[in-house]
Amino acid sequence: MSLIVGNAKEQIKNVIIGAVEKAMSEGTLENAELTAFNVEVPSNREHGDYAVNAAMVWAKLFHKAPRQIAEIIITNCDFDNTYIKSCEIAGPGFINFFLSDSYYADIITDVENKGEDYGKSNYGEGKRVLVEFVSANPTGPMHIGNARGGALGDCLAAVLSAAGYYTEREFYINDAGNQINKFGLSLDLRYLQLFKDGIEMPEDSYHGDDIIAHAKAFAEIHGDSFVEKSEEERRAALVEFALPKNIEGLERDLLKYRIKYDTWFKESTLHASGETKRIIELLKESGYTYEEEGALWFKATEFGCDKDFVLVRANGVPTYVVPDIAYHYNKLVTRNFDKAIDILGADHHGYVPRLKGALTALGVDADRLDVVLMQMVRLVRDGEVIKASKRSGKAITLVTLLDEVPIDAARFFFNLREPNSHFDFDLDLAVNESNSNPVYYVQYAYARICSIIRNLASEGIEKRACTTEELEKLTAAEERELIVHIAALTDEIIVSAKAYDPAKITHYVEELATKFHKFYAACRVKVEDEALMQARLSLCSATATVIKNVLTLMKIDAPEKM
C-alpha cells in the first residue's frame, strides 16, 4: 500500500491497541493477550474512511458485548499525532474512523514526490519470477490467442515488477519434435511442387502462404538442386533455412506489439545439452516410473492425475512432455527462479497436473510453478463473430490484427477481462474514437488534464507547489472520491500481482478516468480562490501522473493532445 495509506492504517491499529491497553491497566477491561483484527475500507464511505472489527473479534476475550467493548475503546482513544479526526460505533460493534483533511492532502503530496514511481512497492521483496508467455510454435504466424497471451503476459510481468518482484520475460521456442517434423514435411512438399506435378499436401500439413513463400525463397537460391537429394537431407536444409526466418519474424512482430523478451529459450538446447536424457534418468531414480510393453511410464496417478502417461515410447523416442519437464526443471533448479509462471491456453488444463506431478517426483516444490490458463478470444465485427480456419492459412494473425487495430487498443482490450474468462474482441469498438472505447476514454482523461494545465498556463496561471493547508481545501465529495482512488493504486498493483490478473489494473485506470471526469464536471479548476485553484491543479496533476503510470505499466501511450 502507499506510504500514506499504510501510515493511516498503522495509526488506527496503534490507537485501538493503545486504548485497550489503557483500559486493561485501569481495570475497565480484564487483562488478555490481544488477537489480530482488521482495518478495512467500508463499502459505504459515508460510514468513515476505515472500519475496525476489533470489538467483535474480542467479545469472547473480554466476556463483553461488542458494543460495550467498542464504547470502552472509544473512551480511551488518543488521536494525537495521527491522521484520525474522529471515530464512532456502528452496527453490532464496528468502530468507524474518519480521517483529517491532512490525510487527503498528504496523498496528493506523496504522488507529487514520487512521480513515475508512485504505485510501486517492495511487496515482492525481490523474489525472482520468470514469466513465460506466447511461446508460439515457430512454424507459422501468431494467432489471436497469442495476441491475448502477449498482452496478458507482458502486463503481468510489469505488474509483478512494480510490486517488487525481480521479473524476467521468456519465450520458449519449440524448435524440436513433431511440429518441426510437420514443418519440414510441408516445406518439402511445397518445394517439390515447384518442380513436379501431382504432389498433394496432406490434410494435417501446414497450408499457410508462409510455407509457400519459404519454399519459393529457398528455390530462388538453390534452384532444383535439392529435388534429387534424400528426403531427410532436403527437409533438414529447408528447416534450417526457414526456421530462423520464422523466429526472426516472431521477434519482429512481438517488438511491434511492444513486447521485448529477456530470453528466447530453444527446446533444442535441452536435447543438445543432455538435459532431456538426464530428466529421464532422474525420474527413473525417483522410483515413480515403470515399463510396460517396451515403453517407459510415469506414475502420474500417485500425484493426483487421472492416469499415468508415457515418458519414452517403445521405439525409444521421448514424448513431448519430457522436454517440457526438463525445461521447467531448468527454470526452477538450474536457473533457480523462486517462481515460474506460464501463460497457457485453457486446453492445457490436463497438462498442468502432469507437469507438477513430475516436478514433485524430481524433488521440486510444485507450488513454485503457477500456470495461468487463458480462455479463447473471438473477433467480432458488426456484431458478428469472424470465423477463420488456421489450417487453411486464412486465420487473422497478430500482424493482421495490428494492421487494423491500434496497438494501444489491442493491449488494453486484451486486458479487459480476467484470463480465465472468454473474451469477444470488438474490432469496431477498438477503432472508435469516442468515450465508448475504454482506452480512448482513459487517454482522453489524461489529454484533458494536460489541456487544462496548458490552457491555464497560456493565461499566465502556472501550477505551483501547494502547502498542506492549501491542499486541505479539497473537501468536495468528488475531490475526496478521486483522492481515495488515487491512494488505492499501490494496493491494486499488489492485488493484481497476487491474483496474476492485470485486468484489475485496467479496471482501476478506467474507474480513475470516470472519477476524474466526475470531479471535473462538479468542481471548476479556475476559481477566484487562488489557493483552491492551485489545490485543484495539484489534484489534476496527481491524477495525470497516476493515469500515465498505469498506462506506462501496460505499455500504452499517454497522449497530451487528442
C-alpha positions in Angstrom: 0.0 0.0 0.0 1.1 3.6 -0.4 3.1 5.2 2.4 0.2 7.5 3.5 -2.4 4.8 3.5 -0.1 2.4 5.3 0.7 5.1 7.9 -3.0 5.8 8.5 -3.9 2.1 8.9 -1.0 1.6 11.3 -2.0 4.7 13.3 -5.6 3.3 13.6 -4.3 -0.1 14.7 -2.0 1.5 17.3 -4.8 3.8 18.6 -7.0 0.7 19.1 -4.3 -1.3 20.8 -3.3 1.7 23.0 -6.9 2.3 24.0 -7.4 -1.3 25.0 -4.0 -1.5 26.9 -5.0 1.7 28.8 -8.4 0.1 29.7 -6.7 -3.1 30.8 -4.3 -1.1 33.0 -7.2 0.8 34.6 -9.2 -2.4 35.1 -12.1 -1.4 32.7 -11.1 -4.5 30.6 -9.6 -7.6 32.1 -6.0 -8.4 31.1 -5.8 -10.6 27.9 -3.5 -11.3 25.0 -4.9 -9.4 22.0 -5.6 -11.2 18.8 -5.5 -9.8 15.2 -8.2 -7.6 13.9 -9.0 -5.9 10.6 -8.8 -2.3 9.5 -10.8 -2.1 6.2 -12.4 0.4 3.9 -16.2 0.3 4.5 -18.4 -0.4 1.5 -20.1 3.0 2.0 -17.5 5.8 2.5 -20.1 7.8 4.4 -19.6 5.4 7.2 -16.0 6.6 7.5 -12.6 6.1 5.9 -11.9 2.9 7.7 -13.9 0.4 9.8 -12.4 -1.8 12.5 -13.9 -5.1 13.8 -11.7 -5.3 16.9 -14.7 -5.1 19.4 -16.4 -8.1 17.8 -13.2 -10.1 17.5 -12.5 -9.6 21.2 -16.0 -10.3 22.5 -15.1 -13.7 23.9 -11.7 -12.5 25.0 -13.2 -9.8 27.3 -16.6 -11.6 28.0 -18.5 -8.5 27.0 -20.8 -7.4 24.2 -19.0 -6.0 21.2 -20.7 -2.5 21.5 -19.7 -2.4 25.2 -16.1 -3.1 24.2 -16.3 -0.5 21.4 -17.5 2.1 23.8 -14.6 1.5 26.2 -12.2 1.7 23.3 -13.6 5.0 22.0 -13.4 6.5 25.5 -9.7 5.6 25.8 -8.6 6.6 22.2 -5.8 9.2 21.8 -5.6 10.8 18.4 -2.6 13.0 19.0 0.0 13.0 16.1 -2.3 10.9 13.9 -4.5 11.4 10.8 -7.5 10.4 12.8 -10.2 13.2 13.2 -12.9 11.2 15.0 -14.5 7.7 15.4 -17.9 6.3 16.1 -19.6 3.0 16.8 -21.8 1.4 14.1 -23.9 -1.7 13.8 -23.1 -4.6 16.1 -19.8 -3.0 17.2 -17.8 -1.8 14.3 -15.7 1.3 15.0 -15.7 3.7 12.1 -12.7 6.1 11.8 -12.8 9.5 10.0 -9.5 10.9 8.9 -8.4 14.5 8.8 -8.0 16.8 5.9 -4.3 16.5 6.1 -4.6 12.8 5.2 -6.0 13.7 1.9 -3.5 16.5 1.4 -0.6 14.2 2.1 -1.8 11.7 -0.6 -1.5 14.4 -3.2 1.9 15.4 -1.9 3.0 11.7 -2.0 2.1 11.4 -5.7 4.0 14.6 -6.5 7.1 13.5 -4.6 7.2 10.0 -6.1 6.2 10.9 -9.7 6.7 8.0 -12.0 7.5 5.7 -9.1 4.1 6.2 -7.4 2.3 2.9 -7.1 5.5 0.8 -6.8 6.3 -1.2 -3.7 8.7 -3.8 -2.3 5.9 -6.3 -1.6 7.7 -9.0 -3.6 10.9 -8.5 -1.7 13.0 -9.0 -4.9 11.9 -12.7 -5.3 12.9 -14.0 -8.7 10.0 -14.7 -11.1 10.1 -15.9 -14.6 7.1 -15.2 -16.8 6.9 -17.4 -19.9 4.2 -16.4 -22.4 3.2 -16.7 -26.1 5.8 -19.3 -26.9 4.1 -19.9 -30.2 5.3 -22.7 -32.4 7.8 -21.2 -34.8 6.2 -23.0 -37.7 3.9 -20.2 -38.7 2.5 -16.7 -37.8 1.0 -15.9 -34.4 -2.8 -16.1 -34.0 -5.3 -14.1 -31.9 -4.8 -16.3 -28.8 -1.1 -15.4 -28.9 -2.1 -11.7 -29.1 -4.1 -12.1 -25.9 -1.4 -14.1 -24.2 1.2 -11.5 -25.3 -0.7 -8.6 -23.8 -1.5 -10.6 -20.6 2.0 -11.9 -20.0 3.8 -8.7 -20.7 1.4 -6.7 -18.5 1.6 -9.3 -15.7 5.4 -9.2 -15.8 5.2 -5.4 -15.5 2.7 -5.6 -12.6 4.9 -8.1 -10.8 7.9 -5.8 -11.2 6.0 -2.8 -9.9 5.0 -4.9 -6.9 8.7 -5.5 -6.0 9.5 -8.8 -7.7 12.6 -9.3 -9.9 10.9 -10.3 -13.1 12.1 -11.8 -16.4 10.2 -12.5 -19.6 10.9 -15.6 -21.6 9.8 -17.1 -24.9 10.1 -20.9 -25.2 10.9 -21.9 -28.8 9.6 -25.3 -29.7 12.3 -26.0 -32.4 12.2 -29.8 -32.0 9.6 -32.5 -32.1 6.5 -33.3 -34.1 5.6 -29.8 -35.2 9.1 -29.3 -36.7 8.8 -32.6 -38.5 5.5 -31.4 -39.9 7.1 -28.1 -40.8 9.8 -29.9 -42.7 7.2 -32.1 -44.5 5.1 -29.1 -45.5 8.2 -27.1 -46.8 9.4 -30.2 -48.6 6.2 -30.8 -50.5 5.8 -27.1 -51.4 9.4 -27.1 -52.7 8.8 -30.2 -54.8 5.5 -28.8 -56.2 7.6 -26.0 -57.8 9.3 -28.7 -60.0 7.0 -31.6 -60.1 3.3 -32.2 -60.9 0.9 -34.3 -58.9 2.3 -33.6 -55.4 -0.5 -33.2 -52.9 -0.5 -31.6 -49.5 -1.8 -33.9 -46.7 -4.8 -32.6 -44.7 -2.8 -32.3 -41.5 0.2 -30.5 -43.0 0.7 -26.7 -42.9 -1.2 -24.9 -45.7 -0.3 -21.3 -45.0 1.0 -18.9 -47.5 4.2 -18.5 -45.4 5.1 -22.1 -46.3 4.8 -21.4 -50.0 6.9 -18.2 -49.6 9.7 -20.1 -47.8 9.8 -22.8 -50.4 10.0 -20.3 -53.2 12.7 -18.3 -51.5 14.7 -21.5 -51.0 14.3 -22.4 -54.6 15.5 -19.0 -55.8 18.8 -19.7 -54.0 19.2 -23.4 -54.7 17.0 -24.0 -57.8 16.1 -27.6 -58.2 19.4 -28.9 -56.8 17.7 -30.4 -53.8 15.0 -32.3 -55.7 17.1 -35.4 -56.2 18.6 -35.3 -52.7 17.3 -37.6 -50.0 14.1 -36.6 -48.3 16.0 -36.3 -45.0 18.7 -34.0 -46.3 16.2 -31.9 -48.3 13.9 -31.4 -45.3 16.8 -30.6 -42.9 18.0 -28.0 -45.3 14.6 -26.4 -45.7 14.0 -26.3 -42.0 17.5 -24.8 -41.4 16.6 -22.1 -44.0 13.1 -21.3 -42.9 13.0 -21.7 -39.1 15.4 -18.9 -38.3 13.4 -16.6 -40.5 10.2 -17.5 -38.7 11.9 -16.9 -35.3 13.1 -13.6 -36.5 9.6 -12.8 -37.6 8.2 -13.7 -34.3 10.6 -11.4 -32.5 10.0 -8.6 -35.0 6.2 -8.9 -34.7 6.3 -9.1 -30.9 8.5 -6.0 -30.8 5.9 -4.2 -32.9 3.5 -5.3 -30.2 5.9 -3.7 -27.7 7.0 -7.0 -26.2 10.7 -7.5 -25.6 11.9 -10.7 -24.0 14.9 -11.2 -21.8 15.4 -14.7 -23.1 14.5 -16.7 -26.2 15.0 -20.3 -24.9 15.3 -23.0 -27.5 13.9 -26.5 -26.8 16.8 -27.9 -28.9 19.3 -26.7 -26.3 17.8 -29.1 -23.8 18.5 -32.0 -26.2 21.9 -30.8 -27.1 23.0 -30.4 -23.5 21.7 -33.8 -22.5 19.2 -32.3 -20.0 16.3 -34.2 -21.6 18.1 -37.5 -21.1 19.1 -36.6 -17.6 15.5 -35.9 -16.6 14.5 -39.4 -17.8 17.3 -40.9 -15.6 16.3 -38.7 -12.6 12.7 -39.8 -13.0 13.8 -43.5 -13.1 15.8 -42.9 -9.9 12.8 -41.4 -8.2 11.0 -44.7 -8.3 8.0 -43.3 -10.0 8.4 -44.9 -13.4 7.7 -48.4 -14.8 8.0 -50.2 -18.1 5.1 -51.7 -19.9 5.1 -53.1 -23.5 8.5 -51.6 -24.0 7.5 -48.0 -23.1 8.6 -46.1 -20.0 5.6 -44.7 -18.0 5.4 -42.2 -15.2 3.2 -43.0 -12.2 1.2 -39.8 -12.5 -1.8 -41.3 -10.6 0.3 -41.2 -7.5 0.3 -37.4 -7.8 -3.4 -37.0 -8.3 -3.6 -37.3 -12.1 -6.4 -39.3 -13.6 -4.0 -41.6 -15.4 -0.3 -42.5 -15.9 1.5 -41.2 -19.0 4.3 -42.3 -21.3 7.7 -40.7 -21.0 9.6 -42.8 -23.6 7.8 -44.7 -26.4 8.6 -48.3 -27.2 10.8 -47.0 -30.1 13.0 -45.1 -27.7 11.7 -41.7 -28.6 10.7 -39.5 -25.7 7.2 -38.0 -25.7 6.7 -34.2 -25.9 6.2 -33.9 -22.1 9.8 -34.9 -21.4 11.5 -31.8 -22.7 8.7 -29.8 -21.1 9.6 -31.3 -17.7 13.3 -30.7 -18.4 12.5 -27.1 -19.3 10.7 -26.4 -16.1 13.3 -28.2 -14.1 15.8 -25.9 -15.8 13.8 -22.8 -14.7 13.3 -23.8 -11.1 16.5 -25.8 -10.3 19.2 -24.9 -12.9 18.4 -21.2 -13.0 16.8 -21.2 -9.5 13.9 -18.9 -10.1 11.7 -18.6 -7.0 8.6 -18.8 -9.2 7.9 -19.8 -12.7 4.6 -18.5 -14.3 3.3 -20.0 -17.5 0.6 -18.3 -19.6 -1.1 -21.1 -21.4 -4.3 -21.8 -23.4 -7.3 -23.3 -21.4 -6.8 -26.5 -23.4 -3.7 -27.2 -21.3 -5.7 -27.8 -18.1 -5.0 -31.5 -18.1 -1.3 -30.9 -18.8 -0.6 -28.9 -15.7 -1.1 -31.6 -13.0 1.1 -33.9 -15.1 3.9 -31.4 -15.1 3.5 -30.6 -11.4 3.5 -34.4 -10.6 6.8 -34.9 -12.5 8.4 -31.9 -10.7 7.3 -33.3 -7.3 8.8 -36.7 -8.2 12.1 -34.8 -9.0 12.1 -33.2 -5.6 11.0 -29.8 -6.7 8.2 -27.9 -4.9 5.5 -27.9 -7.5 3.9 -24.8 -5.9 6.8 -22.9 -7.3 5.2 -23.4 -10.8 2.0 -21.4 -11.4 0.0 -21.7 -14.6 -2.4 -19.0 -15.8 -4.9 -20.7 -18.1 -6.3 -18.3 -20.7 -9.6 -18.7 -22.4 -10.3 -18.2 -26.1 -10.8 -14.9 -27.9 -13.5 -14.3 -30.6 -13.2 -11.5 -33.0 -16.4 -9.6 -33.6 -17.3 -7.2 -36.4 -20.7 -5.6 -36.9 -22.0 -7.8 -34.1 -21.0 -11.0 -35.9 -18.2 -13.4 -34.9 -15.5 -13.7 -37.5 -14.7 -17.3 -38.3 -11.4 -18.4 -39.8 -9.5 -21.6 -40.4 -6.0 -21.8 -39.0 -5.2 -24.9 -41.2 -6.2 -23.1 -44.4 -3.9 -20.3 -43.5 -6.8 -17.7 -43.5 -6.8 -17.1 -39.8 -6.4 -13.5 -38.6 -2.9 -13.2 -37.2 -1.3 -10.9 -34.7 0.1 -8.9 -37.5 -3.1 -8.5 -39.5 -4.9 -7.5 -36.3 -2.3 -4.8 -35.6 -2.7 -3.6 -39.2 -6.4 -2.9 -38.4 -6.4 -2.0 -34.7 -4.2 0.5 -32.9 -1.6 -1.2 -30.6 -2.9 0.8 -27.6 -6.4 -0.6 -28.2 -5.2 -4.2 -28.7 -3.1 -4.2 -25.5 -5.8 -2.5 -23.5 -8.7 -4.7 -24.8 -6.9 -8.0 -24.2 -6.5 -7.0 -20.5 -10.1 -6.0 -20.1 -11.1 -9.4 -18.8 -9.5 -11.8 -16.3 -7.5 -14.5 -18.1 -9.9 -17.4 -17.4 -12.9 -15.6 -19.0 -13.9 -15.8 -22.6 -13.5 -12.6 -24.5 -15.1 -11.1 -27.5 -12.8 -8.6 -29.1 -15.0 -5.9 -30.8 -13.0 -4.7 -33.8 -15.4 -1.8 -34.5 -15.1 -0.5 -30.9 -11.3 -0.8 -30.9 -11.0 1.8 -33.6 -13.8 4.0 -32.4 -12.6 7.4 -31.2 -15.2 8.1 -28.6 -15.8 7.6 -24.9 -17.4 4.2 -25.6 -13.9 2.9 -26.4 -12.3 2.3 -23.0 -8.7 3.0 -24.0 -9.8 6.2 -25.7 -11.8 7.2 -22.6 -8.7 6.8 -20.4 -6.3 8.5 -22.8 -8.8 11.4 -23.2 -8.9 11.9 -19.4 -5.1 12.3 -19.5 -5.1 14.6 -22.5 -7.9 16.7 -20.9 -5.8 17.2 -17.8 -2.8 18.2 -20.0 -5.1 20.6 -21.8 -6.4 22.2 -18.5 -2.8 22.8 -17.3 -1.7 24.1 -20.7 -4.7 26.5 -21.1 -4.3 28.0 -17.7 -0.5 28.4 -18.4 -1.4 30.3 -21.5 -3.4 32.7 -19.3 -0.4 33.2 -17.1 -1.6 30.8 -14.4 1.2 28.4 -13.7 0.8 25.4 -11.5 2.9 25.7 -8.3 3.7 23.6 -5.3 0.9 23.7 -2.7 1.2 23.8 1.1 -0.7 21.2 3.2 -3.1 23.9 4.3 -3.9 24.7 0.6 -4.4 21.0 -0.3 -6.7 20.6 2.7 -9.2 22.8 0.8 -10.0 19.8 -1.4 -13.1 18.8 0.6 -15.8 18.3 -2.0 -17.2 14.8 -2.3 -15.9 14.4 -5.8 -12.4 15.6 -4.8 -12.3 13.2 -1.9 -13.5 10.3 -4.0 -10.8 10.9 -6.6 -8.1 11.2 -4.0 -9.2 7.9 -2.3 -9.0 6.2 -5.6 -5.5 7.6 -6.3 -4.4 6.3 -2.9 -5.5 2.8 -3.8 -3.1 2.3 -6.7 -0.3 0.6 -4.8 -2.7 -1.9 -3.3 -4.3 -2.5 -6.7 -1.0 -3.4 -8.2 -0.2 -5.8 -5.3 -3.6 -7.4 -5.6 -3.2 -7.7 -9.4 0.3 -9.3 -8.9 -1.0 -11.8 -6.3 -4.0 -12.8 -8.5 -2.0 -12.9 -11.7 -4.7 -10.7 -13.2 -3.6 -7.4 -15.0 -7.3 -6.8 -15.8 -7.6 -5.3 -12.2 -5.2 -2.6 -13.2 -7.2 -1.9 -16.4 -10.4 -1.6 -14.4 -8.6 0.6 -11.9 -7.5 3.2 -14.5 -10.9 3.1 -16.2 -12.5 4.0 -12.9 -9.9 6.6 -12.2 -10.8 8.3 -15.5 -14.5 8.2 -14.6 -13.8 9.7 -11.2 -11.8 12.4 -12.8 -14.5 13.3 -15.3 -17.0 13.4 -12.4 -14.7 15.7 -10.4 -14.1 18.0 -13.4 -17.9 18.3 -14.0 -18.6 19.2 -10.4 -15.6 21.3 -9.5 -14.3 24.2 -11.6 -10.5 24.4 -11.6 -10.2 28.1 -12.5 -11.8 29.9 -9.5 -11.3 33.2 -7.6 -9.8 31.5 -4.6 -6.1 31.1 -5.8 -5.2 28.6 -3.1 -8.2 26.4 -4.0 -7.4 26.7 -7.8 -3.8 25.6 -7.1 -5.0 22.7 -5.0 -7.3 21.6 -7.8 -4.5 21.9 -10.3 -2.4 19.7 -8.0 -5.2 17.1 -7.9 -5.4 17.2 -11.7 -1.7 16.8 -12.0 -1.6 13.9 -9.5 -4.4 12.2 -11.5 -2.5 12.6 -14.7 0.6 11.1 -13.0 -1.3 8.0 -11.9 -3.0 7.6 -15.3 0.3 7.8 -17.0 2.0 5.4 -14.6 -0.7 2.8 -15.2 -0.7 3.2 -19.0 3.1 3.0 -19.0 2.9 -0.2 -17.0 0.6 -1.5 -19.8 2.9 -0.1 -22.5 0.1 2.1 -23.7 0.7 5.7 -24.8 -0.5 8.7 -22.7 -1.0 11.4 -25.4 -1.0 15.0 -24.2 -3.3 16.0 -27.1 -6.2 14.2 -28.8 
